[in-house]
Amino acid sequence: MVWQAWVAVAVAATALVLVLILWVRQNELRRRITSPRAWAHERALRLQREVRAEGQHVAFVANPSKPDVAALHLSILRACEELGLPEPLWLETTVEDPGVGQARAAVDAGADVVVAIGGDGTVRAVAEGLVGTGIPMGLMPLGTGNLLARNLDIPLNDPLAAMQIALQGRDRAIDVGWLRVLRWESQVDDDVAEAAEPDSTRRDPDQPRDHIFLVIAGLGFDAAMVADADPTLKRRVGWIAYFVAGMRHLHGRRTRVHVRLDDQPIATIRLRSLLIGNCGRLPGGLTLLPDAVLDDGWLDIAAIDTRAGIAGWAQLLGEVVLQGVGVRNDLPAKIGRIDHTRAQEVRLVVQGGEHVQVDGDVVGRVTELSARVDHGALVVRVATG
């Protein structure tokens, strides 16, 4: 082949490369114009991969009251060193701050992921500090219920396996629930809300404020059972302590509740418990909210009622077990029933007041409250499979 032919081939190849580059740039520009969020998401993922390749800056927020946390600290340091990661930031919760301030400090320090080590209260607090930041939360569950970890399929009895997911898993944006006490906020007690909004910033102690929940907020029997659980028994037998406490409330009174879902008319119902959930799996293999999805932008609501004493509770238990395997019993006139619906905002009025809990933390007795969903507000680390 003469040199003129080689030149022609080179020119043609160069032109082809230039055409391909121009086509790629046009497509990228088109994606930016037609779908700026999708393009930004692609760029965020690309930067995230680069950060992980260089070594993540990891912060651990640990509840020192949990057993073996000191030994676990040493194991974590060793594991991070073996993975070639920078020395992690280690922050411990306090009585005054269960993890909100520590999570915010970790973000300010440049953490790429913040790992909550403890129970559901620690998870709530760390989540409160991370909501809206885009910084993912990892989970190393050491609590009694470990509610969010159960619903995310995080290992419950292997902290180092859970840590591996926190460091090497994928990021998933999930919804966050916010419960607001409309009357009387000054009478409730939530150390997470206190840490998130110190008293010095609040002019009126009865001014409504948000209480975060990631799994389920409950009113009535559900909250009374949590409030009555014996702390010593919880340490010895775990979540079974809640069922022992529940036995003492089986003959409690039914509650009249005025409910408004989104813009629907107010309905008045009598029930034992009202659950407002972001996801529905509980200890003991129970699934109270089978249709709940963590990232669908909805709150799933379950109205639980029983009559006829133990017989009603027995039928209710059967309902819960069956719905957990996908079987629904829609027969009328049941003495134990659980009715499901969904909404993005819920408002309740309870005459005389009832106990309310958020992810297993009782905030007190309230007479009026609302709950809303914050779609995709929190990023969590989950398994890649």
C-alpha positions in Angstrom: 0.0 0.0 0.0 1.5 3.3 -1.0 1.9 6.1 1.5 -1.1 8.1 0.1 -3.3 5.1 1.0 -2.0 5.0 4.5 -2.7 8.8 4.9 -6.2 8.3 3.6 -6.8 5.5 6.1 -5.4 7.6 8.9 -7.6 10.6 7.9 -10.7 8.4 7.7 -9.9 6.8 11.2 -9.4 10.2 12.7 -12.7 11.5 11.2 -14.5 8.4 12.6 -13.1 9.0 16.1 -14.1 12.7 15.9 -17.6 11.7 14.9 -17.9 9.2 17.8 -16.6 11.8 20.3 -19.1 14.4 19.0 -22.0 11.8 19.1 -21.1 10.9 22.7 -20.9 14.6 23.8 -24.2 15.4 22.1 -25.9 12.4 23.9 -24.5 13.5 27.2 -25.7 17.1 26.6 -29.1 15.8 25.6 -29.3 13.7 28.8 -28.4 16.8 30.8 -31.1 18.9 29.1 -33.9 16.2 29.1 -33.1 14.6 32.4 -30.9 16.7 34.7 -31.6 14.6 37.7 -30.6 11.4 36.0 -27.4 12.9 34.7 -26.6 14.3 38.2 -27.3 10.8 39.7 -24.9 9.2 37.2 -22.2 11.8 38.1 -22.8 11.2 41.8 -22.4 7.4 41.4 -19.2 8.0 39.4 -17.7 10.2 42.1 -18.8 7.7 44.7 -16.9 4.9 42.9 -13.8 7.2 42.8 -14.1 7.9 46.5 -14.4 4.2 47.3 -11.4 3.4 45.1 -9.3 6.0 47.0 -10.5 4.7 50.4 -13.6 5.8 52.3 -13.5 8.0 55.3 -15.7 6.1 57.7 -17.3 7.3 61.0 -18.7 5.0 63.6 -21.3 6.3 66.1 -21.4 3.8 68.9 -23.6 3.4 72.0 -21.1 2.5 74.7 -23.8 1.0 76.9 -24.1 -2.0 74.6 -22.1 -5.0 75.6 -18.7 -5.7 74.0 -18.5 -2.3 72.2 -14.9 -1.8 73.4 -13.8 -5.1 72.0 -15.8 -4.4 68.8 -13.9 -1.1 68.5 -10.6 -2.9 68.2 -12.0 -5.4 65.7 -13.3 -2.5 63.6 -9.9 -0.7 63.6 -8.2 -3.9 62.5 -10.7 -4.6 59.7 -10.4 -1.1 58.3 -6.6 -1.4 58.3 -6.9 -4.7 56.4 -9.1 -3.0 53.9 -6.6 -0.3 53.3 -9.0 2.4 54.6 -8.0 5.6 56.5 -8.3 5.4 60.2 -12.0 5.7 61.0 -13.6 8.3 63.2 -15.0 6.8 66.4 -17.7 8.8 68.2 -19.7 7.6 71.2 -23.2 8.6 72.2 -24.0 10.2 75.6 -27.0 10.5 77.8 -27.5 14.0 76.6 -27.0 13.2 72.9 -27.9 9.7 71.6 -26.2 10.2 68.3 -27.6 13.2 66.5 -24.8 15.6 67.2 -22.2 12.8 66.6 -23.6 12.1 63.2 -23.6 15.8 62.2 -20.0 16.1 63.5 -19.1 13.1 61.3 -20.6 14.8 58.2 -18.7 18.0 59.0 -15.5 16.0 59.3 -15.9 14.7 55.8 -17.2 11.2 56.4 -18.2 9.2 53.3 -20.4 6.9 55.4 -21.6 7.0 59.0 -22.2 3.6 60.8 -24.7 3.4 63.7 -23.6 0.8 66.3 -26.4 0.1 68.8 -30.1 -0.4 69.0 -33.1 1.3 67.4 -32.7 4.4 69.4 -29.1 4.9 68.2 -30.3 4.3 64.6 -33.0 6.9 65.0 -30.6 9.4 66.3 -27.9 8.9 63.6 -30.6 9.0 60.9 -31.9 12.3 62.3 -28.4 13.7 61.9 -28.0 12.4 58.3 -31.4 13.1 56.8 -31.1 15.2 53.7 -27.3 15.1 53.6 -26.9 12.3 51.1 -24.3 10.7 53.3 -25.2 7.0 53.7 -25.9 5.4 57.0 -24.5 1.9 57.7 -26.0 -0.4 60.4 -24.3 -2.6 63.0 -27.3 -3.7 65.1 -26.7 -4.5 68.8 -30.2 -3.8 70.1 -33.3 -5.7 71.2 -35.6 -5.2 68.2 -33.1 -4.0 65.5 -36.2 -3.1 63.4 -34.6 -1.3 60.5 -31.8 -3.8 60.2 -34.4 -6.6 60.0 -36.3 -4.9 57.2 -33.0 -4.2 55.3 -31.8 -7.8 55.7 -28.7 -6.7 57.6 -27.1 -9.5 59.7 -28.3 -9.3 63.3 -25.9 -11.6 65.1 -22.7 -10.9 63.2 -21.5 -7.3 63.7 -18.5 -7.7 61.4 -20.6 -9.1 58.6 -22.9 -6.1 59.0 -19.9 -3.8 58.9 -18.8 -5.3 55.6 -22.1 -4.3 54.2 -21.8 -0.8 55.6 -18.4 -0.4 54.0 -18.8 -2.3 50.7 -22.6 -2.4 50.1 -24.6 -0.3 47.7 -26.5 2.8 48.6 -30.3 2.9 48.7 -32.5 6.0 49.4 -35.4 5.2 51.7 -38.3 7.1 53.1 -38.4 8.7 56.5 -41.5 9.1 58.7 -42.0 12.2 60.9 -44.5 12.2 63.8 -45.6 15.5 65.2 -47.3 16.0 68.5 -49.9 18.8 68.0 -51.0 18.8 71.6 -49.1 18.9 74.1 -45.5 18.7 73.0 -44.2 19.8 76.4 -45.6 16.6 77.9 -43.6 14.2 75.7 -40.1 12.9 76.1 -37.9 12.1 73.1 -34.1 12.4 73.6 -33.6 12.2 69.8 -35.8 15.3 69.2 -34.2 17.1 72.1 -30.7 16.5 70.7 -31.9 17.6 67.2 -33.4 20.8 68.5 -31.9 22.0 71.8 -34.3 23.8 74.2 -32.4 27.1 73.7 -33.7 27.3 70.1 -37.4 26.7 71.0 -39.4 29.7 72.2 -42.5 27.7 73.3 -42.1 24.2 74.8 -45.5 23.3 73.4 -44.5 24.3 69.8 -44.9 21.1 67.7 -41.7 19.4 66.5 -40.9 16.4 64.5 -40.1 12.9 65.9 -38.3 10.7 63.4 -39.3 7.1 62.7 -37.9 4.7 60.1 -40.1 1.6 60.7 -43.3 2.0 62.7 -45.0 4.6 64.9 -47.8 3.1 67.0 -50.6 4.3 69.2 -52.6 2.4 71.8 -51.8 -1.3 72.7 -48.6 -1.3 70.7 -47.1 1.7 72.5 -48.4 0.5 75.9 -46.7 -2.8 75.4 -43.4 -1.1 74.6 -43.7 1.2 77.6 -44.4 -1.7 80.0 -41.5 -3.9 78.8 -39.1 -4.7 81.6 -35.6 -3.4 80.9 -33.9 -6.3 82.8 -36.0 -8.9 80.9 -35.1 -7.2 77.6 -31.4 -7.6 78.4 -32.0 -11.3 79.2 -34.4 -12.5 76.6 -34.5 -9.7 74.0 -37.6 -9.0 72.0 -39.6 -11.7 73.9 -39.9 -9.2 76.7 -42.3 -7.1 74.6 -44.7 -10.1 74.3 -44.6 -10.7 78.0 -45.5 -7.0 78.5 -48.3 -7.4 75.9 -49.9 -10.2 77.8 -50.7 -7.7 80.6 -52.6 -5.4 78.2 -54.8 -7.9 76.4 -57.8 -6.9 78.4 -57.2 -3.1 78.1 -60.0 -0.9 76.8 -60.6 -0.1 73.1 -59.8 3.5 72.1 -62.0 5.9 70.1 -59.8 7.7 67.5 -60.7 10.4 65.0 -58.6 9.8 61.8 -58.0 11.9 58.8 -56.0 10.5 55.9 -54.6 13.0 53.4 -57.6 15.1 52.2 -60.2 12.5 53.0 -63.1 13.2 55.4 -62.5 12.5 59.1 -63.5 9.0 60.2 -64.1 7.9 63.8 -63.1 4.3 64.7 -62.7 2.2 67.8 -59.6 0.1 67.9 -56.9 -1.4 70.1 -53.9 0.0 68.2 -53.1 2.1 65.2 -49.9 1.6 63.4 -48.3 4.0 60.9 -45.5 2.3 59.1 -42.6 2.8 56.7 -41.9 -1.0 56.6 -43.6 -3.9 58.4 -41.3 -6.8 59.6 -41.0 -7.3 63.3 -39.2 -9.7 65.6 -40.6 -13.2 65.9 -41.1 -13.5 62.1 -44.2 -11.3 62.2 -45.1 -9.0 59.4 -47.7 -6.4 60.5 -47.6 -4.3 57.2 -47.1 -6.8 54.3 -47.6 -4.1 51.7 -45.2 -1.6 53.1 -42.2 -0.7 51.0 -39.3 1.5 52.3 -39.0 3.7 49.3 -42.5 4.0 47.8 -43.3 7.4 49.2 -46.3 6.1 51.3 -47.1 5.4 54.9 -48.9 2.1 55.4 -51.6 2.2 58.2 -53.0 -0.7 60.1 -56.0 -0.4 62.4 -56.0 -3.3 64.9 -59.1 -4.3 66.8 -60.3 -7.2 68.9 -63.4 -8.2 70.8 -64.4 -11.2 72.9 -61.2 -11.3 75.0 -58.5 -13.9 74.3 -60.5 -15.3 71.4 -60.3 -12.0 69.5 -56.5 -11.8 70.1 -56.1 -15.4 68.9 -57.9 -14.6 65.7 -55.8 -11.5 65.3 -52.6 -13.5 65.7 -53.9 -15.9 63.0 -54.5 -12.9 60.7 -51.0 -11.6 61.2 -49.4 -15.0 60.6 -51.4 -15.6 57.4 -50.8 -12.1 55.9 -47.1 -12.7 56.5 -47.2 -15.5 53.9 -49.5 -13.6 51.5 -52.9 -14.9 52.6 -55.7 -12.4 53.4 -58.9 -13.2 55.2 -61.5 -10.7 54.1 -64.5 -12.3 55.9 -66.8 -9.8 57.6 -67.7 -9.7 61.3 -64.3 -10.9 62.6 -63.6 -10.6 66.3 -60.0 -10.0 65.7 -59.0 -8.0 62.6 -56.3 -5.8 61.1 -57.4 -3.4 58.4 -54.9 -1.8 56.0 -54.8 1.4 54.1 -52.1 4.0 53.1 -51.6 7.7 53.0 -48.9 10.3 52.8 -50.2 12.2 55.8 -52.2 11.1 58.8 -53.8 13.2 61.5 -55.3 11.7 64.7 -57.3 13.0 67.7 -57.6 10.7 70.7 -59.9 11.7 73.5 -58.3 11.2 76.9 -54.9 10.5 75.3 -52.9 7.4 74.5 -49.3 6.2 74.6 -47.4 6.7 71.4 -44.1 5.1 70.3 -41.7 5.6 67.4 -39.5 2.7 66.5 -39.8 1.3 70.0 -39.1 4.6 71.8 -42.2 5.8 73.8 -42.6 9.5 73.6 -45.5 9.7 76.1 -49.3 10.1 76.0 -50.7 12.4 73.4 -54.2 13.6 72.4 -53.5 14.9 68.9 -50.8 14.1 66.4 -49.9 14.0 62.7 -47.5 11.9 60.7 -46.1 12.4 57.2 -43.6 10.7 54.9 -40.4 12.3 53.6 -39.8 10.4 50.3 -36.2 9.2 49.8 -34.8 11.5 52.5 -32.2 9.0 53.9 -29.5 7.0 52.2 -28.6 3.6 53.8 -26.1 1.0 52.9 -27.5 -2.4 52.0 -26.1 -5.7 50.6 -25.2 -5.7 46.9 -27.1 -8.9 46.2 
